[in-house]
Amino acid sequence: MTNTNMLVDIMDKYQITTGFFTPSLIRVMQKLPKSIKKLVMGGEPANGLFLEGIDSYNMYALSESGLVLLAFLLDKSYETV
């Protein structure tokens, strides 16, 4: 999807409260849905992402298995080394 504003509008229209996105998509979105309460991110590190008022989780999984191995609540902005 290239029109992130359309995605946000649809999520608000249907009152979507939980989403699963890559951190890259969150970074390019101009705004987040007002309805979103919980955000799960995966596929890459969530460096520098802290979203006030939204429970945000960074997930790690092996692509071969599709199983989530680790989930981390982002309580502040983190950077990896």
C-alpha positions as CSV (number, residue, x, y, z in Angstrom):
1,M,0.0,0.0,0.0
2,T,1.5,3.3,-1.0
3,N,-1.2,5.6,0.4
4,T,-0.8,5.5,4.1
5,N,-3.4,8.2,4.7
6,M,-6.0,5.9,3.1
7,L,-4.9,3.0,5.4
8,V,-5.3,5.3,8.5
9,D,-8.7,6.5,7.3
10,I,-9.9,2.9,6.8
11,M,-8.6,1.9,10.2
12,D,-10.4,4.8,11.9
13,K,-13.6,4.2,10.0
14,Y,-13.8,0.6,11.2
15,Q,-12.3,1.4,14.6
16,I,-9.3,-1.0,14.3
17,T,-7.6,-1.0,17.7
18,T,-4.6,-3.3,17.0
19,G,-2.2,-3.4,14.1
20,F,0.8,-5.4,12.9
21,F,3.3,-3.4,10.8
22,T,6.9,-3.0,10.0
23,P,8.7,-0.2,11.8
24,S,9.6,1.2,8.3
25,L,5.9,1.7,7.5
26,I,5.2,3.4,10.9
27,R,8.1,5.8,10.1
28,V,6.6,6.9,6.8
29,M,3.1,7.3,8.0
30,Q,2.2,10.9,8.4
31,K,-0.3,10.1,11.1
32,L,-1.5,7.1,13.1
33,P,-5.1,6.0,13.4
34,K,-6.9,7.6,16.4
35,S,-8.5,4.3,17.1
36,I,-5.2,2.3,17.4
37,K,-4.4,1.2,21.0
38,K,-1.9,-1.6,20.4
39,L,0.8,-1.8,17.8
40,V,2.9,-4.8,17.1
41,M,6.0,-4.3,14.9
42,G,8.2,-6.9,13.4
43,G,10.5,-7.7,10.5
44,E,13.2,-5.3,11.6
45,P,14.4,-3.4,14.6
46,A,12.1,-0.7,15.9
47,N,14.9,1.8,16.5
48,G,13.8,5.2,17.8
49,L,10.1,4.3,17.8
50,F,8.2,5.2,21.0
51,L,4.5,6.1,20.5
52,E,3.0,7.8,23.5
53,G,-0.3,6.4,24.5
54,I,-0.1,3.3,22.3
55,D,1.1,-0.1,23.6
56,S,3.9,-0.8,21.2
57,Y,5.7,-4.2,20.9
58,N,8.7,-5.2,18.9
59,M,8.5,-8.8,17.9
60,Y,11.3,-11.1,16.8
61,A,10.7,-14.4,14.9
62,L,12.6,-16.7,12.6
63,S,11.4,-16.2,9.1
64,E,11.6,-19.9,8.4
65,S,9.3,-20.8,11.3
66,G,6.8,-18.0,11.4
67,L,6.7,-18.4,15.2
68,V,7.2,-15.4,17.5
69,L,10.3,-16.0,19.7
70,L,10.5,-12.7,21.6
71,A,8.1,-9.8,22.2
72,F,9.3,-6.6,23.9
73,L,7.2,-3.7,25.1
74,L,8.6,-0.4,23.9
75,D,8.5,1.8,27.1
76,K,10.9,4.3,25.6
77,S,12.9,5.0,22.4
78,Y,15.7,2.4,22.0
79,E,18.6,2.2,19.6
80,T,20.5,-0.9,18.7
81,V,24.2,-1.1,18.4
